[in-house]
Amino acid sequence: MKKIEAIIKPFKLEEVKDALSEIGIEGMTVTEVKGFGRQKGHTEIYRGSEYTVDFLPKIKIELVVADGVLEGAVGAIVKTAKTGKIGDGKVFVLPVENAIRIRTDETGDKAV
Amino acid sequence: MKNKTTSVLRLLAAVASLAILGAVTSTLHAEDAQAAVPAAAASPSPSPVPFAKASVADQIAFLSAAHENSAPPTTIVPESDPGHNAWMMVSAAFVLMMTLPGLALFYGGLVRSKNILSIIAMCFGITALVSVLWWAVGYSLVFGANFTPTGGTSLLGYIFGGTENFFFKGVDSNPNTSYAYWVSQNVFSIFQLTFAIITPALIFGSTAERLKFPALMAFVFFWMFGVYFPLAHMVWGSTGLMNGVWNAAAKIPAIDFAGGTVVHMSSGWTALILCLLLGKRVGHGKEPMPPHSLVLTFIGTALLWVGWYGFNAGSAVAADSIAANAFTTTTLATAVGAFTWPLIEWILKGKPTILGFCSGAVAGLVVITPACGFVNTTGAVIIGVVAGVVPYIFCTVVKGIFKYDDALDTFGVHGVGGTCGALITGILVDPSVNGNLQAVAAPGAPNAAMQNGLITAITNHSLVIAQAKAAGVTIALAVVGTLIIGGIIKLVIGLRPTPEAEHQGLDITDHGEEGYAH
Protein backbone atom coordinates (compact mmCIF):
# COMPACT_ATOMS: atom_id res chain seq x y z
CA MET A 1 0.00 0.00 0.00
CA LYS A 2 1.16 3.47 -0.76
CA LYS A 3 -0.11 6.92 0.08
CA ILE A 4 -0.11 9.50 -2.69
CA GLU A 5 0.01 13.16 -1.71
CA ALA A 6 -0.37 15.45 -4.68
CA ILE A 7 -0.17 19.25 -4.51
CA ILE A 8 -1.80 20.65 -7.64
CA LYS A 9 -3.21 23.83 -9.09
CA PRO A 10 -6.78 24.31 -7.87
CA PHE A 11 -8.32 24.59 -11.34
CA LYS A 12 -6.95 21.14 -12.24
CA LEU A 13 -8.84 19.32 -9.48
CA GLU A 14 -11.84 18.25 -11.55
CA GLU A 15 -9.67 16.85 -14.35
CA VAL A 16 -7.47 14.95 -11.91
CA LYS A 17 -10.47 13.54 -10.06
CA ASP A 18 -12.09 12.39 -13.32
CA ALA A 19 -8.86 10.75 -14.50
CA LEU A 20 -8.50 8.89 -11.19
CA SER A 21 -12.13 7.76 -11.30
CA GLU A 22 -11.56 6.40 -14.83
CA ILE A 23 -8.84 4.05 -13.64
CA GLY A 24 -11.03 2.82 -10.78
CA ILE A 25 -9.90 4.89 -7.83
CA GLU A 26 -12.94 5.13 -5.57
CA GLY A 27 -12.02 7.69 -2.97
CA MET A 28 -9.73 10.52 -2.07
CA THR A 29 -9.40 13.36 0.43
CA VAL A 30 -9.05 16.91 -0.85
CA THR A 31 -7.87 19.93 1.13
CA GLU A 32 -7.49 23.57 0.18
CA VAL A 33 -3.96 24.51 1.19
CA LYS A 34 -1.57 27.42 0.83
CA GLY A 35 2.13 27.26 0.18
CA PHE A 36 4.96 28.13 -2.13
CA GLY A 37 7.76 26.50 -4.02
CA ARG A 38 9.61 28.01 -6.93
CA GLN A 39 6.53 29.90 -8.12
CA LYS A 40 6.61 33.42 -6.68
CA GLY A 41 3.61 34.94 -4.88
CA HIS A 42 1.85 38.09 -5.99
CA THR A 43 1.59 41.69 -4.83
CA GLU A 44 -1.64 43.16 -3.46
CA ILE A 45 -2.05 46.94 -3.39
CA TYR A 46 -4.53 48.70 -1.10
CA ARG A 47 -4.17 52.43 -1.74
CA GLY A 48 -0.65 53.18 -0.46
CA SER A 49 -0.04 49.79 1.16
CA GLU A 50 1.60 47.04 -0.88
CA TYR A 51 1.70 43.51 0.48
CA THR A 52 3.58 40.60 -1.07
CA VAL A 53 1.52 37.47 -0.72
CA ASP A 54 3.99 34.53 -0.65
CA PHE A 55 1.52 31.74 -0.01
CA LEU A 56 -0.50 30.73 -3.01
CA PRO A 57 -3.67 28.68 -2.91
CA LYS A 58 -3.18 25.02 -3.93
CA ILE A 59 -5.13 21.79 -3.63
CA LYS A 60 -3.76 18.79 -1.78
CA ILE A 61 -5.13 15.40 -2.83
CA GLU A 62 -4.49 12.46 -0.54
CA LEU A 63 -5.25 8.90 -1.48
CA VAL A 64 -4.03 5.47 -0.38
CA VAL A 65 -3.82 2.79 -3.06
CA ALA A 66 -2.76 -0.81 -3.45
CA ASP A 67 0.75 -1.25 -4.84
CA GLY A 68 -0.58 -2.53 -8.16
CA VAL A 69 -2.58 0.63 -8.81
CA LEU A 70 0.15 3.08 -7.78
CA GLU A 71 1.82 3.59 -11.12
CA GLY A 72 -1.45 4.21 -12.97
CA ALA A 73 -2.71 6.61 -10.32
CA VAL A 74 0.49 8.67 -10.21
CA GLY A 75 0.60 8.70 -14.01
CA ALA A 76 -2.99 9.94 -14.21
CA ILE A 77 -2.32 12.75 -11.74
CA VAL A 78 0.89 13.90 -13.38
CA LYS A 79 -0.62 13.76 -16.86
CA THR A 80 -3.78 15.71 -16.06
CA ALA A 81 -2.32 18.23 -13.61
CA LYS A 82 0.45 19.28 -15.96
CA THR A 83 0.34 22.69 -17.63
CA GLY A 84 4.09 22.83 -18.27
CA LYS A 85 4.38 26.07 -16.34
CA ILE A 86 6.06 26.76 -13.02
CA GLY A 87 3.72 26.07 -10.08
CA ASP A 88 2.15 22.83 -11.36
CA GLY A 89 2.90 21.17 -8.02
CA LYS A 90 4.41 17.90 -6.82
CA VAL A 91 3.42 14.31 -6.11
CA PHE A 92 4.79 12.47 -3.08
CA VAL A 93 4.55 8.70 -2.58
CA LEU A 94 4.81 7.30 0.97
CA PRO A 95 4.69 3.75 2.31
CA VAL A 96 1.63 2.88 4.39
CA GLU A 97 1.74 0.17 7.10
CA ASN A 98 -1.90 -0.68 7.26
CA ALA A 99 -5.45 0.55 6.63
CA ILE A 100 -8.69 -0.32 8.42
CA ARG A 101 -12.22 0.26 7.17
CA ILE A 102 -14.10 1.32 10.27
CA ARG A 103 -17.51 0.02 9.19
CA THR A 104 -16.41 -3.56 8.43
CA ASP A 105 -13.09 -3.95 10.26
CA GLU A 106 -11.49 -5.01 6.94
CA THR A 107 -7.74 -4.36 6.81
CA GLY A 108 -4.97 -3.99 4.25
CA ASP A 109 -5.67 -3.69 0.51
CA LYS A 110 -9.36 -4.56 1.05
CA ALA A 111 -9.82 -1.44 3.13
CA VAL A 112 -8.54 1.09 0.57
CA MET B 1 -18.72 43.14 44.67
CA LYS B 2 -16.85 46.29 43.72
CA ASN B 3 -17.96 45.88 40.11
CA LYS B 4 -21.56 45.55 41.16
CA THR B 5 -21.37 48.72 43.26
CA THR B 6 -19.82 50.61 40.34
CA SER B 7 -22.60 49.43 38.01
CA VAL B 8 -25.30 50.54 40.43
CA LEU B 9 -23.62 53.93 40.82
CA ARG B 10 -23.45 54.31 37.03
CA LEU B 11 -27.12 53.45 36.71
CA LEU B 12 -28.04 55.99 39.37
CA ALA B 13 -25.94 58.65 37.67
CA ALA B 14 -27.68 57.97 34.38
CA VAL B 15 -31.15 58.17 35.92
CA ALA B 16 -30.21 61.37 37.74
CA SER B 17 -28.93 63.07 34.61
CA LEU B 18 -32.09 62.14 32.70
CA ALA B 19 -34.21 63.56 35.51
CA ILE B 20 -32.25 66.84 35.43
CA LEU B 21 -32.66 67.05 31.66
CA GLY B 22 -36.39 66.50 31.97
CA ALA B 23 -36.76 69.13 34.69
CA VAL B 24 -34.84 71.73 32.68
CA THR B 25 -36.90 70.98 29.57
CA SER B 26 -40.22 71.41 31.26
CA THR B 27 -39.06 74.68 32.87
CA LEU B 28 -37.99 76.07 29.53
CA HIS B 29 -41.21 75.08 27.83
CA ALA B 30 -43.22 76.68 30.64
CA GLU B 31 -41.36 79.97 30.10
CA ASP B 32 -42.14 79.71 26.44
CA ALA B 33 -45.87 79.46 27.08
CA GLN B 34 -45.87 82.51 29.35
CA ALA B 35 -43.85 84.60 26.92
CA ALA B 36 -46.12 83.82 24.00
CA VAL B 37 -49.15 85.76 25.27
CA PRO B 38 -47.80 89.36 25.50
CA ALA B 39 -45.91 89.00 22.21
CA ALA B 40 -49.12 88.25 20.35
CA ALA B 41 -50.98 91.10 22.04
CA ALA B 42 -48.29 93.64 21.11
CA SER B 43 -48.50 92.91 17.37
CA PRO B 44 -50.07 95.86 15.54
CA SER B 45 -50.59 94.33 12.07
CA PRO B 46 -53.75 92.35 11.25
CA SER B 47 -53.21 88.80 12.45
CA PRO B 48 -52.59 86.23 9.72
CA VAL B 49 -55.36 83.76 8.97
CA PRO B 50 -55.12 80.04 8.27
CA PHE B 51 -54.58 79.16 4.60
CA ALA B 52 -58.10 77.75 4.12
CA LYS B 53 -59.71 80.97 5.33
CA ALA B 54 -57.55 83.37 3.28
CA SER B 55 -58.71 85.09 0.11
CA VAL B 56 -57.93 83.41 -3.21
CA ALA B 57 -55.45 86.20 -4.05
CA ASP B 58 -53.59 85.64 -0.78
CA GLN B 59 -53.66 81.89 -1.32
CA ILE B 60 -52.13 82.31 -4.79
CA ALA B 61 -49.44 84.62 -3.40
CA PHE B 62 -48.71 82.05 -0.70
CA LEU B 63 -48.48 79.14 -3.14
CA SER B 64 -46.38 81.20 -5.58
CA ALA B 65 -43.92 81.96 -2.80
CA ALA B 66 -43.67 78.24 -1.99
CA HIS B 67 -43.19 77.50 -5.69
CA GLU B 68 -40.34 80.04 -5.86
CA ASN B 69 -38.95 79.12 -2.42
CA SER B 70 -39.22 82.79 -1.48
CA ALA B 71 -40.45 84.49 1.71
CA PRO B 72 -44.10 83.72 2.54
CA PRO B 73 -46.63 86.59 2.62
CA THR B 74 -47.54 87.71 6.13
CA THR B 75 -51.28 87.45 5.51
CA ILE B 76 -51.38 83.70 6.09
CA VAL B 77 -50.30 81.70 9.13
CA PRO B 78 -46.82 80.28 8.34
CA GLU B 79 -46.71 76.62 7.50
CA SER B 80 -44.45 74.24 5.65
CA ASP B 81 -44.88 73.28 2.02
CA PRO B 82 -45.56 69.57 1.38
CA GLY B 83 -43.19 69.37 -1.60
CA HIS B 84 -40.18 70.98 0.05
CA ASN B 85 -40.87 69.10 3.28
CA ALA B 86 -41.12 65.75 1.51
CA TRP B 87 -37.73 66.21 -0.14
CA MET B 88 -36.12 67.28 3.14
CA MET B 89 -37.49 64.29 5.05
CA VAL B 90 -36.15 61.99 2.34
CA SER B 91 -32.83 63.85 2.39
CA ALA B 92 -32.51 63.53 6.17
CA ALA B 93 -33.16 59.80 5.97
CA PHE B 94 -30.61 59.52 3.12
CA VAL B 95 -27.92 61.26 5.15
CA LEU B 96 -28.59 59.00 8.14
CA MET B 97 -28.18 56.07 5.74
CA MET B 98 -24.72 57.40 4.90
CA THR B 99 -23.64 56.63 8.47
CA LEU B 100 -25.87 53.62 9.16
CA PRO B 101 -24.94 51.50 7.33
CA GLY B 102 -22.98 53.34 4.59
CA LEU B 103 -19.91 54.50 6.50
CA ALA B 104 -20.05 51.49 8.83
CA LEU B 105 -19.69 49.18 5.81
CA PHE B 106 -17.21 51.39 3.95
CA TYR B 107 -14.87 51.56 6.94
CA GLY B 108 -15.86 48.12 8.27
CA GLY B 109 -14.73 46.35 5.12
CA LEU B 110 -11.34 48.06 5.29
CA VAL B 111 -10.37 46.83 8.75
CA ARG B 112 -9.34 43.31 9.68
CA SER B 113 -12.24 40.99 10.51
CA LYS B 114 -11.46 41.13 14.26
CA ASN B 115 -12.33 44.84 14.32
CA ILE B 116 -15.47 45.11 12.17
CA LEU B 117 -17.80 45.43 15.15
CA SER B 118 -15.68 48.21 16.64
CA ILE B 119 -16.43 50.25 13.51
CA ILE B 120 -20.15 49.48 13.67
CA ALA B 121 -20.21 50.33 17.39
CA MET B 122 -18.46 53.62 16.62
CA CYS B 123 -21.07 54.60 14.02
CA PHE B 124 -24.01 53.48 16.12
CA GLY B 125 -22.68 54.93 19.38
CA ILE B 126 -22.07 58.31 17.75
CA THR B 127 -25.53 58.31 16.18
CA ALA B 128 -27.14 57.76 19.57
CA LEU B 129 -24.93 60.15 21.56
CA VAL B 130 -24.99 63.03 19.08
CA SER B 131 -28.79 62.78 18.70
CA VAL B 132 -29.22 63.41 22.42
CA LEU B 133 -26.66 66.24 22.43
CA TRP B 134 -28.37 67.79 19.41
CA TRP B 135 -31.78 67.73 21.06
CA ALA B 136 -30.46 69.09 24.36
CA VAL B 137 -28.17 71.90 23.22
CA GLY B 138 -26.52 71.24 19.86
CA TYR B 139 -29.21 72.44 17.50
CA SER B 140 -29.64 75.65 19.45
CA LEU B 141 -25.89 76.32 19.73
CA VAL B 142 -25.60 75.99 15.94
CA PHE B 143 -28.85 77.41 14.61
CA GLY B 144 -30.08 79.58 17.47
CA ALA B 145 -29.44 83.33 17.32
CA ASN B 146 -29.91 84.91 20.75
CA PHE B 147 -26.19 85.24 21.47
CA THR B 148 -26.26 87.99 18.85
CA PRO B 149 -27.96 91.27 19.91
CA THR B 150 -30.74 92.44 17.58
CA GLY B 151 -29.26 94.61 14.86
CA GLY B 152 -25.71 94.10 16.16
CA THR B 153 -22.96 91.53 16.39
CA SER B 154 -21.05 89.83 19.17
CA LEU B 155 -17.98 87.60 19.31
CA LEU B 156 -19.95 84.85 21.05
CA GLY B 157 -22.73 85.20 18.49
CA TYR B 158 -20.29 84.71 15.63
CA ILE B 159 -19.13 81.42 17.15
CA PHE B 160 -22.27 79.97 18.76
CA GLY B 161 -25.96 80.44 17.96
CA GLY B 162 -28.00 80.79 21.11
CA THR B 163 -29.96 79.14 23.88
CA GLU B 164 -33.50 79.67 22.63
CA ASN B 165 -33.88 76.21 21.10
CA PHE B 166 -32.37 74.18 23.97
CA PHE B 167 -34.24 70.86 24.31
CA PHE B 168 -35.87 71.58 20.93
CA LYS B 169 -37.91 74.38 22.47
CA GLY B 170 -39.95 75.94 19.67
CA VAL B 171 -38.73 73.36 17.17
CA ASP B 172 -42.07 72.31 15.73
CA SER B 173 -43.55 71.63 12.31
CA ASN B 174 -43.59 75.31 11.34
CA PRO B 175 -40.69 76.69 9.34
CA ASN B 176 -37.80 78.65 10.85
CA THR B 177 -37.57 81.27 8.13
CA SER B 178 -33.97 82.16 9.01
CA TYR B 179 -33.03 78.88 7.34
CA ALA B 180 -35.87 77.69 5.15
CA TYR B 181 -39.09 79.47 4.24
CA TRP B 182 -41.01 76.28 3.53
CA VAL B 183 -39.48 73.44 5.52
CA SER B 184 -40.70 72.45 8.99
CA GLN B 185 -38.13 73.39 11.59
CA ASN B 186 -38.26 69.92 13.15
CA VAL B 187 -37.44 68.40 9.75
CA PHE B 188 -34.65 70.94 9.24
CA SER B 189 -33.23 70.15 12.68
CA ILE B 190 -33.21 66.39 12.03
CA PHE B 191 -31.66 66.96 8.59
CA GLN B 192 -28.88 68.94 10.26
CA LEU B 193 -28.60 66.31 13.01
CA THR B 194 -27.62 63.71 10.42
CA PHE B 195 -24.67 65.94 9.43
CA ALA B 196 -23.67 66.28 13.08
CA ILE B 197 -23.70 62.47 13.25
CA ILE B 198 -21.62 61.61 10.20
CA THR B 199 -18.94 64.24 10.81
CA PRO B 200 -17.48 62.76 14.02
CA ALA B 201 -18.01 59.25 12.63
CA LEU B 202 -15.69 60.07 9.71
CA ILE B 203 -12.82 60.91 12.09
CA PHE B 204 -12.34 57.40 13.38
CA GLY B 205 -11.18 55.92 10.11
CA SER B 206 -7.71 57.23 10.89
CA THR B 207 -7.74 55.71 14.37
CA ALA B 208 -9.29 52.39 13.36
CA GLU B 209 -8.27 49.16 15.10
CA ARG B 210 -6.53 50.81 18.08
CA LEU B 211 -8.73 53.40 19.86
CA LYS B 212 -10.68 52.06 22.81
CA PHE B 213 -14.40 52.67 22.79
CA PRO B 214 -14.76 54.69 26.05
CA ALA B 215 -12.04 57.09 24.87
CA LEU B 216 -13.78 57.39 21.50
CA MET B 217 -17.13 58.28 23.02
CA ALA B 218 -15.55 60.76 25.46
CA PHE B 219 -13.68 62.39 22.59
CA VAL B 220 -16.87 62.76 20.54
CA PHE B 221 -18.73 64.35 23.45
CA PHE B 222 -16.18 67.13 23.94
CA TRP B 223 -15.31 67.49 20.26
CA MET B 224 -18.94 68.31 19.39
CA PHE B 225 -18.83 71.27 21.78
CA GLY B 226 -15.27 72.31 21.02
CA VAL B 227 -15.20 71.92 17.24
CA TYR B 228 -18.43 70.90 15.49
CA PHE B 229 -21.04 73.16 17.08
CA PRO B 230 -18.94 76.34 16.75
CA LEU B 231 -17.78 75.52 13.23
CA ALA B 232 -21.25 74.60 11.98
CA HIS B 233 -22.59 77.86 13.43
CA MET B 234 -19.79 79.94 11.95
CA VAL B 235 -20.43 78.54 8.48
CA TRP B 236 -24.19 77.93 8.43
CA GLY B 237 -25.67 79.85 11.36
CA SER B 238 -27.64 82.96 10.38
CA THR B 239 -25.31 84.98 12.63
CA GLY B 240 -22.18 82.98 11.84
CA LEU B 241 -18.71 84.40 11.31
CA MET B 242 -18.15 82.82 7.88
CA ASN B 243 -21.69 82.54 6.46
CA GLY B 244 -21.18 84.58 3.30
CA VAL B 245 -24.53 83.77 1.70
CA TRP B 246 -26.89 84.54 4.58
CA ASN B 247 -25.16 86.69 7.21
CA ALA B 248 -24.87 90.33 6.16
CA ALA B 249 -22.42 90.87 9.04
CA ALA B 250 -20.16 87.90 8.21
CA LYS B 251 -16.51 88.83 8.86
CA ILE B 252 -15.26 86.18 6.45
CA PRO B 253 -17.81 86.04 3.63
CA ALA B 254 -17.02 82.50 2.48
CA ILE B 255 -19.30 79.88 0.97
CA ASP B 256 -19.67 76.21 1.82
CA PHE B 257 -22.74 74.62 0.31
CA ALA B 258 -22.91 71.24 2.06
CA GLY B 259 -19.98 71.04 4.45
CA GLY B 260 -16.50 71.04 2.90
CA THR B 261 -15.20 72.88 5.95
CA VAL B 262 -17.80 71.87 8.55
CA VAL B 263 -17.86 68.16 7.75
CA HIS B 264 -14.84 67.07 5.75
CA MET B 265 -12.07 69.44 6.76
CA SER B 266 -13.05 69.33 10.42
CA SER B 267 -13.17 65.53 10.54
CA GLY B 268 -10.15 65.07 8.28
CA TRP B 269 -7.78 67.39 10.12
CA THR B 270 -9.00 66.05 13.46
CA ALA B 271 -8.30 62.56 12.14
CA LEU B 272 -4.69 63.50 11.34
CA ILE B 273 -3.99 64.96 14.78
CA LEU B 274 -5.78 62.17 16.62
CA CYS B 275 -3.91 59.41 14.78
CA LEU B 276 -0.63 61.17 15.64
CA LEU B 277 -1.64 61.41 19.33
CA LEU B 278 -2.64 57.76 19.25
CA GLY B 279 0.42 56.30 17.52
CA LYS B 280 0.61 53.51 14.97
CA ARG B 281 -1.16 50.19 15.16
CA VAL B 282 0.88 47.38 16.71
CA GLY B 283 2.72 45.74 13.84
CA HIS B 284 2.09 48.61 11.42
CA GLY B 285 4.53 48.43 8.54
CA LYS B 286 5.74 45.00 9.66
CA GLU B 287 2.75 42.74 9.21
CA PRO B 288 0.13 42.90 6.47
CA MET B 289 -3.15 44.60 7.38
CA PRO B 290 -5.26 44.13 4.28
CA PRO B 291 -8.98 44.99 4.15
CA HIS B 292 -11.02 41.99 5.24
CA SER B 293 -13.87 42.58 2.76
CA LEU B 294 -13.74 44.92 -0.19
CA VAL B 295 -17.26 43.73 -0.97
CA LEU B 296 -18.52 45.43 2.20
CA THR B 297 -16.45 48.48 1.31
CA PHE B 298 -18.05 48.57 -2.12
CA ILE B 299 -21.58 48.31 -0.71
CA GLY B 300 -20.75 51.05 1.78
CA THR B 301 -19.40 53.27 -0.98
CA ALA B 302 -22.52 52.80 -3.08
CA LEU B 303 -24.74 53.67 -0.10
CA LEU B 304 -22.61 56.74 0.56
CA TRP B 305 -22.98 57.91 -3.03
CA VAL B 306 -26.76 57.47 -3.02
CA GLY B 307 -27.07 58.99 0.46
CA TRP B 308 -24.93 61.93 -0.63
CA TYR B 309 -27.76 63.19 -2.83
CA GLY B 310 -29.59 63.96 0.39
CA PHE B 311 -26.43 65.50 1.78
CA ASN B 312 -25.64 67.76 -1.20
CA ALA B 313 -28.92 68.37 -3.02
CA GLY B 314 -30.71 68.38 0.35
CA SER B 315 -28.46 71.22 1.49
CA ALA B 316 -30.51 73.54 -0.70
CA VAL B 317 -33.10 72.99 2.08
CA ALA B 318 -35.75 73.06 -0.65
CA ALA B 319 -36.72 71.07 -3.73
CA ASP B 320 -35.69 73.92 -6.02
CA SER B 321 -33.40 74.70 -8.94
CA ILE B 322 -30.36 74.99 -6.67
CA ALA B 323 -31.01 71.47 -5.38
CA ALA B 324 -31.36 70.26 -8.97
CA ASN B 325 -27.97 71.75 -9.87
CA ALA B 326 -26.35 70.23 -6.78
CA PHE B 327 -27.85 66.86 -7.68
CA THR B 328 -26.26 67.04 -11.14
CA THR B 329 -22.83 68.33 -10.14
CA THR B 330 -22.63 65.70 -7.39
CA THR B 331 -23.18 62.92 -9.90
CA LEU B 332 -20.61 64.21 -12.37
CA ALA B 333 -17.81 64.92 -9.89
CA THR B 334 -18.27 61.51 -8.27
CA ALA B 335 -18.24 59.62 -11.55
CA VAL B 336 -15.16 61.49 -12.77
CA GLY B 337 -13.38 60.88 -9.44
CA ALA B 338 -14.27 57.18 -9.67
CA PHE B 339 -12.79 57.15 -13.17
CA THR B 340 -9.62 59.11 -12.44
CA TRP B 341 -8.33 57.35 -9.31
CA PRO B 342 -8.28 53.79 -10.70
CA LEU B 343 -6.96 55.13 -14.02
CA ILE B 344 -3.91 56.53 -12.24
CA GLU B 345 -3.48 53.19 -10.47
CA TRP B 346 -3.73 51.39 -13.77
CA ILE B 347 -1.03 53.58 -15.29
CA LEU B 348 1.32 53.63 -12.28
CA LYS B 349 0.75 50.25 -10.63
CA GLY B 350 -0.55 48.09 -13.44
CA LYS B 351 -4.08 47.31 -12.19
CA PRO B 352 -7.25 49.32 -11.49
CA THR B 353 -8.49 48.26 -8.04
CA ILE B 354 -11.95 48.14 -6.49
CA LEU B 355 -10.61 50.14 -3.56
CA GLY B 356 -9.42 52.65 -6.15
CA PHE B 357 -12.93 52.97 -7.62
CA CYS B 358 -14.37 53.35 -4.11
CA SER B 359 -11.72 55.87 -3.04
CA GLY B 360 -12.13 57.94 -6.19
CA ALA B 361 -15.90 58.06 -5.80
CA VAL B 362 -15.73 59.12 -2.15
CA ALA B 363 -13.02 61.68 -2.94
CA GLY B 364 -15.22 63.09 -5.73
CA LEU B 365 -18.13 63.35 -3.31
CA VAL B 366 -15.96 65.06 -0.71
CA VAL B 367 -14.46 67.66 -3.04
CA ILE B 368 -17.78 68.56 -4.71
CA THR B 369 -19.53 68.93 -1.31
CA PRO B 370 -18.73 72.62 -0.65
CA ALA B 371 -19.12 73.45 -4.35
CA CYS B 372 -22.16 71.45 -5.49
CA GLY B 373 -24.69 74.29 -5.24
CA PHE B 374 -22.31 76.96 -6.51
CA VAL B 375 -20.58 75.50 -9.60
CA ASN B 376 -21.77 74.42 -13.04
CA THR B 377 -21.30 71.04 -14.67
CA THR B 378 -17.94 71.94 -16.22
CA GLY B 379 -16.75 72.94 -12.77
CA ALA B 380 -18.01 69.60 -11.44
CA VAL B 381 -15.96 67.64 -13.98
CA ILE B 382 -12.81 69.63 -13.14
CA ILE B 383 -13.48 68.95 -9.46
CA GLY B 384 -13.80 65.23 -10.19
CA VAL B 385 -10.34 65.19 -11.79
CA VAL B 386 -8.80 67.07 -8.85
CA ALA B 387 -10.50 64.60 -6.48
CA GLY B 388 -8.97 61.67 -8.31
CA VAL B 389 -5.46 63.13 -8.30
CA VAL B 390 -4.72 65.11 -5.11
CA PRO B 391 -6.12 62.73 -2.45
CA TYR B 392 -4.52 59.86 -4.38
CA ILE B 393 -1.13 61.50 -3.98
CA PHE B 394 -1.70 62.02 -0.24
CA CYS B 395 -2.91 58.47 0.40
CA THR B 396 -0.16 56.73 -1.55
CA VAL B 397 2.88 59.03 -1.56
CA VAL B 398 2.68 61.61 1.24
CA LYS B 399 1.49 59.12 3.87
CA GLY B 400 4.40 56.86 2.97
CA ILE B 401 6.93 59.66 3.31
CA PHE B 402 5.76 60.90 6.71
CA LYS B 403 4.81 57.41 7.97
CA TYR B 404 1.73 58.41 9.98
CA ASP B 405 -0.82 55.64 10.44
CA ASP B 406 -3.98 57.18 8.98
CA ALA B 407 -5.44 53.68 8.89
CA LEU B 408 -8.37 54.20 6.51
CA ASP B 409 -7.16 57.47 4.94
CA THR B 410 -9.60 59.84 6.60
CA PHE B 411 -7.07 62.66 6.38
CA GLY B 412 -5.97 61.76 2.87
CA VAL B 413 -9.51 61.73 1.50
CA HIS B 414 -11.58 64.01 3.76
CA GLY B 415 -8.97 66.41 5.15
CA VAL B 416 -7.13 66.91 1.87
CA GLY B 417 -10.23 66.57 -0.33
CA GLY B 418 -12.24 68.94 1.86
CA THR B 419 -9.47 71.54 1.76
CA CYS B 420 -9.19 71.23 -2.04
CA GLY B 421 -12.96 71.63 -2.30
CA ALA B 422 -13.11 74.71 -0.08
CA LEU B 423 -10.45 76.46 -2.19
CA ILE B 424 -11.68 75.31 -5.61
CA THR B 425 -15.20 76.50 -4.80
CA GLY B 426 -13.74 80.00 -4.60
CA ILE B 427 -12.28 79.63 -8.10
CA LEU B 428 -15.02 77.77 -9.98
CA VAL B 429 -18.03 79.55 -8.42
CA ASP B 430 -20.69 80.41 -11.00
CA PRO B 431 -23.43 82.80 -9.76
CA SER B 432 -25.67 81.88 -12.70
CA VAL B 433 -26.51 78.52 -11.06
CA ASN B 434 -27.44 80.01 -7.68
CA GLY B 435 -29.64 83.07 -7.30
CA ASN B 436 -28.38 83.62 -3.76
CA LEU B 437 -25.03 84.64 -5.23
CA GLN B 438 -26.63 87.33 -7.37
CA ALA B 439 -27.29 90.89 -6.26
CA VAL B 440 -30.99 91.55 -5.62
CA ALA B 441 -32.66 94.07 -7.91
CA ALA B 442 -34.37 96.14 -5.20
CA PRO B 443 -31.91 98.94 -4.34
CA GLY B 444 -33.36 99.56 -0.88
CA ALA B 445 -32.89 95.98 0.33
CA PRO B 446 -29.45 94.65 -0.56
CA ASN B 447 -29.15 90.97 0.27
CA ALA B 448 -26.65 89.62 2.78
CA ALA B 449 -24.19 88.60 0.08
CA MET B 450 -24.07 92.20 -1.18
CA GLN B 451 -23.63 93.71 2.26
CA ASN B 452 -20.81 91.48 3.45
CA GLY B 453 -18.81 91.72 0.23
CA LEU B 454 -19.39 88.20 -1.10
CA ILE B 455 -20.82 89.34 -4.42
CA THR B 456 -18.00 91.85 -4.91
CA ALA B 457 -15.47 89.10 -4.22
CA ILE B 458 -17.12 86.81 -6.77
CA THR B 459 -17.19 89.59 -9.38
CA ASN B 460 -13.51 90.40 -8.73
CA HIS B 461 -12.50 86.72 -8.74
CA SER B 462 -11.08 87.11 -5.24
CA LEU B 463 -13.44 84.79 -3.38
CA VAL B 464 -10.64 82.23 -3.01
CA ILE B 465 -9.06 84.54 -0.41
CA ALA B 466 -12.13 84.33 1.84
CA GLN B 467 -12.25 80.58 1.19
CA ALA B 468 -8.61 80.25 2.28
CA LYS B 469 -9.36 82.22 5.45
CA ALA B 470 -12.33 79.97 6.22
CA ALA B 471 -10.16 76.92 5.60
CA GLY B 472 -7.52 78.37 7.92
CA VAL B 473 -10.04 78.95 10.72
CA THR B 474 -11.33 75.40 10.26
CA ILE B 475 -7.86 73.83 10.39
CA ALA B 476 -6.89 75.90 13.43
CA LEU B 477 -10.06 74.98 15.31
CA ALA B 478 -9.81 71.27 14.45
CA VAL B 479 -6.10 71.01 15.26
CA VAL B 480 -6.16 72.97 18.51
CA GLY B 481 -9.45 71.43 19.67
CA THR B 482 -8.18 67.92 19.00
CA LEU B 483 -4.83 68.51 20.71
CA ILE B 484 -6.57 69.75 23.84
CA ILE B 485 -9.44 67.24 23.97
CA GLY B 486 -7.39 64.27 22.78
CA GLY B 487 -4.50 65.21 25.06
CA ILE B 488 -6.69 65.42 28.16
CA ILE B 489 -8.44 62.12 27.41
CA LYS B 490 -5.06 60.49 26.83
CA LEU B 491 -3.92 61.67 30.27
CA VAL B 492 -7.12 60.85 32.15
CA ILE B 493 -8.41 57.54 30.76
CA GLY B 494 -5.90 56.71 28.01
CA LEU B 495 -6.62 56.28 24.32
CA ARG B 496 -5.33 52.81 23.53
CA PRO B 497 -6.24 49.30 24.51
CA THR B 498 -3.43 47.08 25.84
CA PRO B 499 -1.22 45.61 23.07
CA GLU B 500 -2.70 42.21 23.91
CA ALA B 501 -6.27 43.48 23.50
CA GLU B 502 -5.31 45.22 20.28
CA HIS B 503 -3.83 41.97 18.99
CA GLN B 504 -6.95 40.03 19.92
CA GLY B 505 -9.17 42.60 18.23
CA LEU B 506 -11.47 45.28 19.62
CA ASP B 507 -14.63 43.30 18.81
CA ILE B 508 -13.99 40.87 21.65
CA THR B 509 -12.12 43.18 24.03
CA ASP B 510 -14.43 46.21 23.78
CA HIS B 511 -17.75 44.64 22.87
CA GLY B 512 -17.61 40.95 23.84
CA GLU B 513 -18.79 39.82 20.42
CA GLU B 514 -17.40 38.60 17.12
CA GLY B 515 -18.54 39.82 13.73
CA TYR B 516 -18.28 36.44 12.07
CA ALA B 517 -18.83 32.92 13.42
CA HIS B 518 -15.87 30.93 12.13
Chai-1 contact restraints between the chains, C-beta under 6 A:
chainA,res_idxA,chainB,res_idxB,connection_type,confidence,min_distance_angstrom,max_distance_angstrom,comment,restraint_id
A,I45,B,K349,contact,1.0,0.0,6.0,A-B,restraint_1
A,Y46,B,P290,contact,1.0,0.0,6.0,A-B,restraint_2
A,Y46,B,P291,contact,1.0,0.0,6.0,A-B,restraint_3
A,Y46,B,L355,contact,1.0,0.0,6.0,A-B,restraint_4
A,R47,B,C395,contact,1.0,0.0,6.0,A-B,restraint_5
A,R47,B,T396,contact,1.0,0.0,6.0,A-B,restraint_6
A,G48,B,C395,contact,1.0,0.0,6.0,A-B,restraint_7
A,G48,B,T396,contact,1.0,0.0,6.0,A-B,restraint_8
A,G48,B,K399,contact,1.0,0.0,6.0,A-B,restraint_9
A,G48,B,G400,contact,1.0,0.0,6.0,A-B,restraint_10
A,Y51,B,P288,contact,1.0,0.0,6.0,A-B,restraint_11
A,Y51,B,P290,contact,1.0,0.0,6.0,A-B,restraint_12
